[in-house]
């Protein structure tokens, strides 16, 4: 049996708070047993689960891994994600792709790309 991708894990200061942000981004909900120490989003859905675990040390430096998201209604989704608490960091147009780099409420960097028809 081949290896499968089960979880994408975020170390964080408050698992439920960060899971709530990411659930909002994905128009989903935090799974029922979430708390400040451990929370998940989409555990019962097909595909990887987002998992959030509280760690004692703060994030330092740049992410070595980040999440890339894409949306057809890019401008509206960008505004919605910022309204949820994301911070806009930079905008790019390279390799035929347009995207904005953002940070979640704990400073984890992620990208939102524009799907062009």
Order of alpha helices (4+ residues) and beta strands (2+ residues): beta-alpha-beta-beta-beta-alpha-beta-beta-beta
